[in-house]
Amino acid sequence: DIGDIVRGKDLFLGHQQRKKYLEERLEAMFENIKENNNTELGELTTAQVREYWWALNKREVWKAITCGAGTSDKYFRKTCSKGTTNTSGKCRCITHDVPTYFDYVPQYLR
């Protein structure tokens, strides 16, 4: 899940060199974000900055992921309104909420 990757909580079981490279790149990105926003983020740990960034940007990330979806495309299960309704066109919820209500459920429990 992209949120787990961004927040540094992904249970990646694949190629260890690629995992290490990705994590190093993400650490550098979030350190850069922290340095460029020192007045707001200077006191936070990198892990806190990652959580903060994801909370602020997950809607935009979902829009980017689904921008190529057709207008009649729907997500394969009910994911909107805490799992009670289907997505509408372009795999998006009518409210434009991100259908990731599992965000804070540990990955191994999903």
N, CA, C and O atoms as a GROMACS GRO file, in nm:
protein
  440
    1ASP      N    1   0.085  -0.117   0.000
    1ASP     CA    2   0.000   0.000   0.000
    1ASP      C    3   0.089   0.124   0.000
    1ASP      O    4   0.186   0.131   0.075
    2ILE      N    5   0.056   0.220  -0.084
    2ILE     CA    6   0.139   0.339  -0.100
    2ILE      C    7   0.153   0.416   0.031
    2ILE      O    8   0.259   0.471   0.060
    3GLY      N    9   0.046   0.421   0.110
    3GLY     CA   10   0.053   0.491   0.238
    3GLY      C   11   0.154   0.428   0.332
    3GLY      O   12   0.226   0.499   0.403
    4ASP      N   13   0.161   0.296   0.333
    4ASP     CA   14   0.259   0.227   0.418
    4ASP      C   15   0.401   0.254   0.370
    4ASP      O   16   0.492   0.270   0.450
    5ILE      N   17   0.419   0.260   0.239
    5ILE     CA   18   0.552   0.289   0.184
    5ILE      C   19   0.594   0.430   0.223
    5ILE      O   20   0.705   0.450   0.272
    6VAL      N   21   0.506   0.528   0.201
    6VAL     CA   22   0.538   0.667   0.233
    6VAL      C   23   0.567   0.682   0.382
    6VAL      O   24   0.660   0.754   0.420
    7ARG      N   25   0.489   0.617   0.466
    7ARG     CA   26   0.505   0.631   0.610
    7ARG      C   27   0.613   0.541   0.668
    7ARG      O   28   0.639   0.545   0.788
    8GLY      N   29   0.678   0.460   0.582
    8GLY     CA   30   0.788   0.375   0.629
    8GLY      C   31   0.743   0.252   0.704
    8GLY      O   32   0.816   0.200   0.788
    9LYS      N   33   0.621   0.205   0.676
    9LYS     CA   34   0.566   0.091   0.750
    9LYS      C   35   0.532  -0.027   0.660
    9LYS      O   36   0.459  -0.117   0.701
   10ASP      N   37   0.583  -0.027   0.538
   10ASP     CA   38   0.551  -0.133   0.443
   10ASP      C   39   0.623  -0.263   0.481
   10ASP      O   40   0.740  -0.261   0.519
   11LEU      N   41   0.552  -0.373   0.470
   11LEU     CA   42   0.610  -0.505   0.498
   11LEU      C   43   0.668  -0.564   0.370
   11LEU      O   44   0.630  -0.674   0.330
   12PHE      N   45   0.757  -0.493   0.307
   12PHE     CA   46   0.815  -0.534   0.180
   12PHE      C   47   0.896  -0.661   0.199
   12PHE      O   48   0.990  -0.665   0.279
   13LEU      N   49   0.860  -0.764   0.126
   13LEU     CA   50   0.929  -0.893   0.140
   13LEU      C   51   1.011  -0.928   0.016
   13LEU      O   52   1.059  -1.041   0.002
   14GLY      N   53   1.026  -0.833  -0.073
   14GLY     CA   54   1.094  -0.859  -0.199
   14GLY      C   55   1.244  -0.835  -0.191
   14GLY      O   56   1.308  -0.865  -0.090
   15HIS      N   57   1.297  -0.782  -0.295
   15HIS     CA   58   1.439  -0.759  -0.314
   15HIS      C   59   1.492  -0.659  -0.211
   15HIS      O   60   1.450  -0.543  -0.210
   16GLN      N   61   1.583  -0.702  -0.124
   16GLN     CA   62   1.630  -0.619  -0.013
   16GLN      C   63   1.709  -0.497  -0.058
   16GLN      O   64   1.701  -0.391   0.004
   17GLN      N   65   1.788  -0.509  -0.168
   17GLN     CA   66   1.863  -0.394  -0.217
   17GLN      C   67   1.769  -0.286  -0.266
   17GLN      O   68   1.793  -0.167  -0.241
   18ARG      N   69   1.662  -0.324  -0.334
   18ARG     CA   70   1.564  -0.225  -0.381
   18ARG      C   71   1.492  -0.160  -0.264
   18ARG      O   72   1.466  -0.040  -0.266
   19LYS      N   73   1.459  -0.239  -0.164
   19LYS     CA   74   1.393  -0.185  -0.046
   19LYS      C   75   1.483  -0.081   0.021
   19LYS      O   76   1.438   0.027   0.057
   20LYS      N   77   1.611  -0.116   0.037
   20LYS     CA   78   1.705  -0.025   0.100
   20LYS      C   79   1.719   0.104   0.019
   20LYS      O   80   1.720   0.213   0.076
   21TYR      N   81   1.730   0.092  -0.113
   21TYR     CA   82   1.742   0.208  -0.200
   21TYR      C   83   1.619   0.298  -0.188
   21TYR      O   84   1.631   0.419  -0.173
   22LEU      N   85   1.500   0.238  -0.194
   22LEU     CA   86   1.376   0.314  -0.183
   22LEU      C   87   1.369   0.386  -0.049
   22LEU      O   88   1.334   0.504  -0.043
   23GLU      N   89   1.401   0.316   0.057
   23GLU     CA   90   1.394   0.377   0.191
   23GLU      C   91   1.494   0.491   0.204
   23GLU      O   92   1.462   0.594   0.264
   24GLU      N   93   1.613   0.476   0.149
   24GLU     CA   94   1.712   0.584   0.153
   24GLU      C   95   1.662   0.706   0.077
   24GLU      O   96   1.678   0.819   0.123
   25ARG      N   97   1.602   0.683  -0.039
   25ARG     CA   98   1.546   0.794  -0.119
   25ARG      C   99   1.434   0.865  -0.044
   25ARG      O  100   1.427   0.988  -0.042
   26LEU      N  101   1.345   0.787   0.017
   26LEU     CA  102   1.234   0.846   0.092
   26LEU      C  103   1.285   0.925   0.212
   26LEU      O  104   1.237   1.035   0.240
   27GLU      N  105   1.382   0.869   0.283
   27GLU     CA  106   1.441   0.941   0.397
   27GLU      C  107   1.499   1.075   0.352
   27GLU      O  108   1.478   1.177   0.418
   28ALA      N  109   1.571   1.075   0.241
   28ALA     CA  110   1.630   1.199   0.189
   28ALA      C  111   1.521   1.299   0.151
   28ALA      O  112   1.533   1.418   0.180
   29MET      N  113   1.415   1.251   0.086
   29MET     CA  114   1.305   1.340   0.047
   29MET      C  115   1.241   1.405   0.170
   29MET      O  116   1.219   1.526   0.172
   30PHE      N  117   1.213   1.325   0.271
   30PHE     CA  118   1.145   1.380   0.388
   30PHE      C  119   1.237   1.466   0.473
   30PHE      O  120   1.190   1.559   0.539
   31GLU      N  121   1.366   1.438   0.473
   31GLU     CA  122   1.461   1.528   0.539
   31GLU      C  123   1.463   1.663   0.467
   31GLU      O  124   1.468   1.768   0.531
   32ASN      N  125   1.457   1.660   0.334
   32ASN     CA  126   1.453   1.782   0.254
   32ASN      C  127   1.326   1.862   0.284
   32ASN      O  128   1.331   1.984   0.301
   33ILE      N  129   1.213   1.793   0.290
   33ILE     CA  130   1.086   1.860   0.324
   33ILE      C  131   1.097   1.924   0.462
   33ILE      O  132   1.053   2.037   0.483
   34LYS      N  133   1.154   1.851   0.555
   34LYS     CA  134   1.170   1.901   0.692
   34LYS      C  135   1.259   2.026   0.695
   34LYS      O  136   1.227   2.124   0.762
   35GLU      N  137   1.371   2.021   0.623
   35GLU     CA  138   1.463   2.135   0.620
   35GLU      C  139   1.401   2.257   0.554
   35GLU      O  140   1.423   2.370   0.599
   36ASN      N  141   1.324   2.236   0.447
   36ASN     CA  142   1.262   2.347   0.376
   36ASN      C  143   1.142   2.406   0.448
   36ASN      O  144   1.093   2.512   0.410
   37ASN      N  145   1.094   2.338   0.549
   37ASN     CA  146   0.980   2.386   0.629
   37ASN      C  147   1.018   2.386   0.776
   37ASN      O  148   0.941   2.342   0.862
   38ASN      N  149   1.138   2.435   0.804
   38ASN     CA  150   1.195   2.425   0.937
   38ASN      C  151   1.109   2.489   1.045
   38ASN      O  152   1.103   2.439   1.157
   39THR      N  153   1.042   2.599   1.014
   39THR     CA  154   0.963   2.666   1.118
   39THR      C  155   0.846   2.580   1.162
   39THR      O  156   0.811   2.580   1.280
   40GLU      N  157   0.783   2.507   1.068
   40GLU     CA  158   0.669   2.423   1.104
   40GLU      C  159   0.710   2.282   1.144
   40GLU      O  160   0.650   2.222   1.234
   41LEU      N  161   0.812   2.228   1.079
   41LEU     CA  162   0.844   2.086   1.093
   41LEU      C  163   0.977   2.059   1.163
   41LEU      O  164   1.011   1.943   1.187
   42GLY      N  165   1.051   2.162   1.195
   42GLY     CA  166   1.186   2.146   1.248
   42GLY      C  167   1.197   2.061   1.373
   42GLY      O  168   1.298   1.994   1.393
   43GLU      N  169   1.096   2.063   1.456
   43GLU     CA  170   1.100   1.987   1.582
   43GLU      C  171   1.051   1.843   1.567
   43GLU      O  172   1.064   1.764   1.661
   44LEU      N  173   0.996   1.809   1.452
   44LEU     CA  174   0.941   1.675   1.431
   44LEU      C  175   1.049   1.577   1.387
   44LEU      O  176   1.148   1.616   1.325
   45THR      N  177   1.031   1.450   1.420
   45THR     CA  178   1.120   1.347   1.368
   45THR      C  179   1.084   1.322   1.221
   45THR      O  180   0.978   1.364   1.174
   46THR      N  181   1.172   1.256   1.150
   46THR     CA  182   1.143   1.224   1.010
   46THR      C  183   1.019   1.136   1.001
   46THR      O  184   0.939   1.152   0.909
   47ALA      N  185   1.003   1.043   1.094
   47ALA     CA  186   0.884   0.956   1.094
   47ALA      C  187   0.757   1.040   1.111
   47ALA      O  188   0.656   1.012   1.046
   48GLN      N  189   0.761   1.141   1.196
   48GLN     CA  190   0.644   1.228   1.214
   48GLN      C  191   0.617   1.311   1.090
   48GLN      O  192   0.502   1.334   1.054
   49VAL      N  193   0.723   1.356   1.023
   49VAL     CA  194   0.707   1.432   0.899
   49VAL      C  195   0.642   1.345   0.793
   49VAL      O  196   0.557   1.392   0.717
   50ARG      N  197   0.681   1.218   0.786
   50ARG     CA  198   0.622   1.126   0.689
   50ARG      C  199   0.473   1.108   0.714
   50ARG      O  200   0.393   1.112   0.621
   51GLU      N  201   0.435   1.088   0.840
   51GLU     CA  202   0.293   1.075   0.876
   51GLU      C  203   0.218   1.202   0.840
   51GLU      O  204   0.110   1.196   0.780
   52TYR      N  205   0.274   1.316   0.875
   52TYR     CA  206   0.214   1.447   0.848
   52TYR      C  207   0.195   1.467   0.697
   52TYR      O  208   0.088   1.507   0.653
   53TRP      N  209   0.300   1.438   0.620
   53TRP     CA  210   0.292   1.455   0.475
   53TRP      C  211   0.183   1.366   0.416
   53TRP      O  212   0.105   1.412   0.332
   54TRP      N  213   0.176   1.240   0.459
   54TRP     CA  214   0.075   1.149   0.406
   54TRP      C  215  -0.065   1.198   0.439
   54TRP      O  216  -0.154   1.195   0.353
   55ALA      N  217  -0.086   1.243   0.562
   55ALA     CA  218  -0.218   1.292   0.601
   55ALA      C  219  -0.260   1.411   0.514
   55ALA      O  220  -0.377   1.423   0.478
   56LEU      N  221  -0.165   1.497   0.480
   56LEU     CA  222  -0.196   1.614   0.398
   56LEU      C  223  -0.211   1.583   0.250
   56LEU      O  224  -0.285   1.652   0.179
   57ASN      N  225  -0.143   1.481   0.200
   57ASN     CA  226  -0.134   1.459   0.056
   57ASN      C  227  -0.198   1.333   0.002
   57ASN      O  228  -0.196   1.312  -0.119
   58LYS      N  229  -0.254   1.247   0.085
   58LYS     CA  230  -0.306   1.120   0.034
   58LYS      C  231  -0.419   1.140  -0.067
   58LYS      O  232  -0.433   1.060  -0.160
   59ARG      N  233  -0.499   1.244  -0.052
   59ARG     CA  234  -0.606   1.271  -0.148
   59ARG      C  235  -0.547   1.302  -0.286
   59ARG      O  236  -0.596   1.251  -0.387
   60GLU      N  237  -0.443   1.383  -0.290
   60GLU     CA  238  -0.380   1.418  -0.418
   60GLU      C  239  -0.310   1.296  -0.479
   60GLU      O  240  -0.311   1.280  -0.601
   61VAL      N  241  -0.250   1.213  -0.396
   61VAL     CA  242  -0.185   1.091  -0.445
   61VAL      C  243  -0.290   1.000  -0.509
   61VAL      O  244  -0.267   0.945  -0.617
   62TRP      N  245  -0.405   0.983  -0.443
   62TRP     CA  246  -0.511   0.898  -0.498
   62TRP      C  247  -0.562   0.954  -0.631
   62TRP      O  248  -0.587   0.879  -0.725
   63LYS      N  249  -0.578   1.088  -0.639
   63LYS     CA  250  -0.622   1.148  -0.766
   63LYS      C  251  -0.520   1.120  -0.876
   63LYS      O  252  -0.558   1.091  -0.990
   64ALA      N  253  -0.392   1.129  -0.843
   64ALA     CA  254  -0.288   1.102  -0.942
   64ALA      C  255  -0.290   0.956  -0.986
   64ALA      O  256  -0.275   0.927  -1.105
   65ILE      N  257  -0.309   0.865  -0.893
   65ILE     CA  258  -0.313   0.723  -0.926
   65ILE      C  259  -0.431   0.690  -1.015
   65ILE      O  260  -0.420   0.608  -1.106
   66THR      N  261  -0.544   0.754  -0.990
   66THR     CA  262  -0.667   0.721  -1.064
   66THR      C  263  -0.695   0.814  -1.181
   66THR      O  264  -0.801   0.802  -1.244
   67CYS      N  265  -0.604   0.906  -1.214
   67CYS     CA  266  -0.633   1.003  -1.320
   67CYS      C  267  -0.655   0.936  -1.455
   67CYS      O  268  -0.725   0.991  -1.539
   68GLY      N  269  -0.596   0.821  -1.477
   68GLY     CA  270  -0.614   0.750  -1.604
   68GLY      C  271  -0.734   0.658  -1.606
   68GLY      O  272  -0.762   0.596  -1.709
   69ALA      N  273  -0.805   0.648  -1.496
   69ALA     CA  274  -0.923   0.561  -1.490
   69ALA      C  275  -1.035   0.620  -1.575
   69ALA      O  276  -1.048   0.742  -1.585
   70GLY      N  277  -1.114   0.533  -1.634
   70GLY     CA  278  -1.227   0.578  -1.715
   70GLY      C  279  -1.338   0.635  -1.627
   70GLY      O  280  -1.344   0.608  -1.507
   71THR      N  281  -1.425   0.714  -1.688
   71THR     CA  282  -1.531   0.779  -1.610
   71THR      C  283  -1.630   0.680  -1.552
   71THR      O  284  -1.698   0.712  -1.454
   72SER      N  285  -1.640   0.560  -1.609
   72SER     CA  286  -1.733   0.462  -1.553
   72SER      C  287  -1.661   0.355  -1.469
   72SER      O  288  -1.725   0.262  -1.420
   73ASP      N  289  -1.530   0.368  -1.452
   73ASP     CA  290  -1.455   0.270  -1.373
   73ASP      C  291  -1.488   0.282  -1.225
   73ASP      O  292  -1.504   0.392  -1.172
   74LYS      N  293  -1.496   0.167  -1.160
   74LYS     CA  294  -1.527   0.163  -1.018
   74LYS      C  295  -1.425   0.074  -0.948
   74LYS      O  296  -1.370  -0.019  -1.008
   75TYR      N  297  -1.400   0.102  -0.821
   75TYR     CA  298  -1.312   0.019  -0.740
   75TYR      C  299  -1.383  -0.114  -0.717
   75TYR      O  300  -1.506  -0.116  -0.714
   76PHE      N  301  -1.311  -0.222  -0.701
   76PHE     CA  302  -1.371  -0.355  -0.700
   76PHE      C  303  -1.451  -0.390  -0.574
   76PHE      O  304  -1.517  -0.494  -0.572
   77ARG      N  305  -1.446  -0.308  -0.472
   77ARG     CA  306  -1.528  -0.336  -0.353
   77ARG      C  307  -1.576  -0.205  -0.292
   77ARG      O  308  -1.527  -0.097  -0.328
   78LYS      N  309  -1.668  -0.214  -0.201
   78LYS     CA  310  -1.720  -0.094  -0.134
   78LYS      C  311  -1.610  -0.037  -0.046
   78LYS      O  312  -1.567  -0.101   0.051
   79THR      N  313  -1.565   0.083  -0.079
   79THR     CA  314  -1.455   0.143  -0.004
   79THR      C  315  -1.486   0.283   0.044
   79THR      O  316  -1.409   0.339   0.123
   80CYS      N  317  -1.594   0.342  -0.001
   80CYS     CA  318  -1.628   0.478   0.041
   80CYS      C  319  -1.716   0.474   0.166
   80CYS      O  320  -1.777   0.372   0.197
   81SER      N  321  -1.721   0.585   0.235
   81SER     CA  322  -1.802   0.597   0.357
   81SER      C  323  -1.774   0.482   0.453
   81SER      O  324  -1.866   0.415   0.502
   82LYS      N  325  -1.646   0.462   0.479
   82LYS     CA  326  -1.601   0.355   0.571
   82LYS      C  327  -1.648   0.218   0.527
   82LYS      O  328  -1.683   0.134   0.610
   83GLY      N  329  -1.648   0.194   0.397
   83GLY     CA  330  -1.679   0.062   0.345
   83GLY      C  331  -1.826   0.034   0.320
   83GLY      O  332  -1.864  -0.082   0.306
   84THR      N  333  -1.908   0.138   0.315
   84THR     CA  334  -2.051   0.114   0.296
   84THR      C  335  -2.100   0.140   0.154
   84THR      O  336  -2.207   0.093   0.117
   85THR      N  337  -2.024   0.216   0.074
   85THR     CA  338  -2.067   0.245  -0.064
   85THR      C  339  -1.953   0.225  -0.162
   85THR      O  340  -1.836   0.227  -0.125
   86ASN      N  341  -1.991   0.206  -0.289
   86ASN     CA  342  -1.893   0.190  -0.396
   86ASN      C  343  -1.837   0.325  -0.439
   86ASN      O  344  -1.894   0.430  -0.410
   87THR      N  345  -1.724   0.320  -0.509
   87THR     CA  346  -1.671   0.442  -0.570
   87THR      C  347  -1.757   0.476  -0.690
   87THR      O  348  -1.825   0.390  -0.746
   88SER      N  349  -1.754   0.602  -0.727
   88SER     CA  350  -1.825   0.643  -0.849
   88SER      C  351  -1.724   0.646  -0.962
   88SER      O  352  -1.630   0.567  -0.961
   89GLY      N  353  -1.739   0.733  -1.060
   89GLY     CA  354  -1.649   0.738  -1.174
   89GLY      C  355  -1.504   0.761  -1.138
   89GLY      O  356  -1.473   0.826  -1.038
   90LYS      N  357  -1.415   0.707  -1.219
   90LYS     CA  358  -1.270   0.719  -1.203
   90LYS      C  359  -1.220   0.660  -1.071
   90LYS      O  360  -1.117   0.704  -1.019
   91CYS      N  361  -1.291   0.563  -1.017
   91CYS     CA  362  -1.251   0.497  -0.892
   91CYS      C  363  -1.242   0.593  -0.775
   91CYS      O  364  -1.161   0.574  -0.685
   92ARG      N  365  -1.325   0.697  -0.776
   92ARG     CA  366  -1.321   0.796  -0.668
   92ARG      C  367  -1.453   0.800  -0.594
   92ARG      O  368  -1.559   0.775  -0.651
   93CYS      N  369  -1.446   0.831  -0.466
   93CYS     CA  370  -1.567   0.848  -0.386
   93CYS      C  371  -1.634   0.980  -0.425
   93CYS      O  372  -1.566   1.074  -0.465
   94ILE      N  373  -1.764   0.986  -0.413
   94ILE     CA  374  -1.838   1.108  -0.446
   94ILE      C  375  -1.785   1.226  -0.365
   94ILE      O  376  -1.776   1.338  -0.416
   95THR      N  377  -1.750   1.203  -0.241
   95THR     CA  378  -1.700   1.308  -0.153
   95THR      C  379  -1.553   1.341  -0.179
   95THR      O  380  -1.497   1.431  -0.116
   96HIS      N  381  -1.491   1.269  -0.271
   96HIS     CA  382  -1.348   1.281  -0.303
   96HIS      C  383  -1.258   1.237  -0.189
   96HIS      O  384  -1.138   1.267  -0.189
   97ASP      N  385  -1.315   1.167  -0.092
   97ASP     CA  386  -1.232   1.107   0.013
   97ASP      C  387  -1.153   0.992  -0.049
   97ASP      O  388  -1.196   0.933  -0.148
   98VAL      N  389  -1.041   0.963   0.009
   98VAL     CA  390  -0.958   0.853  -0.038
   98VAL      C  391  -1.014   0.723   0.020
   98VAL      O  392  -1.036   0.714   0.141
   99PRO      N  393  -1.038   0.623  -0.064
   99PRO     CA  394  -1.094   0.498  -0.011
   99PRO      C  395  -0.990   0.411   0.058
   99PRO      O  396  -0.970   0.294   0.022
  100THR      N  397  -0.924   0.468   0.156
  100THR     CA  398  -0.821   0.394   0.230
  100THR      C  399  -0.854   0.394   0.378
  100THR      O  400  -0.777   0.445   0.460
  101TYR      N  401  -0.966   0.337   0.411
  101TYR     CA  402  -1.002   0.334   0.552
  101TYR      C  403  -0.917   0.234   0.629
  101TYR      O  404  -0.928   0.226   0.751
  102PHE      N  405  -0.832   0.157   0.561
  102PHE     CA  406  -0.740   0.065   0.627
  102PHE      C  407  -0.606   0.131   0.658
  102PHE      O  408  -0.515   0.065   0.708
  103ASP      N  409  -0.593   0.258   0.630
  103ASP     CA  410  -0.466   0.328   0.644
  103ASP      C  411  -0.393   0.300   0.775
  103ASP      O  412  -0.271   0.280   0.775
  104TYR      N  413  -0.465   0.297   0.882
  104TYR     CA  414  -0.399   0.285   1.011
  104TYR      C  415  -0.420   0.149   1.076
  104TYR      O  416  -0.397   0.132   1.196
  105VAL      N  417  -0.466   0.053   0.997
  105VAL     CA  418  -0.471  -0.086   1.041
  105VAL      C  419  -0.337  -0.148   1.001
  105VAL      O  420  -0.299  -0.137   0.884
  106PRO      N  421  -0.265  -0.211   1.092
  106PRO     CA  422  -0.136  -0.270   1.054
  106PRO      C  423  -0.150  -0.361   0.931
  106PRO      O  424  -0.247  -0.436   0.918
  107GLN      N  425  -0.053  -0.353   0.844
  107GLN     CA  426  -0.058  -0.422   0.715
  107GLN      C  427  -0.080  -0.572   0.731
  107GLN      O  428  -0.152  -0.632   0.651
  108TYR      N  429  -0.020  -0.634   0.830
  108TYR     CA  430  -0.034  -0.779   0.846
  108TYR      C  431  -0.174  -0.820   0.890
  108TYR      O  432  -0.208  -0.938   0.884
  109LEU      N  433  -0.258  -0.725   0.932
  109LEU     CA  434  -0.395  -0.757   0.972
  109LEU      C  435  -0.496  -0.736   0.859
  109LEU      O  436  -0.613  -0.770   0.875
  110ARG      N  437  -0.453  -0.682   0.747
  110ARG     CA  438  -0.546  -0.656   0.636
  110ARG      C  439  -0.566  -0.778   0.552
  110ARG      O  440  -0.641  -0.774   0.455
   0.00000   0.00000   0.00000
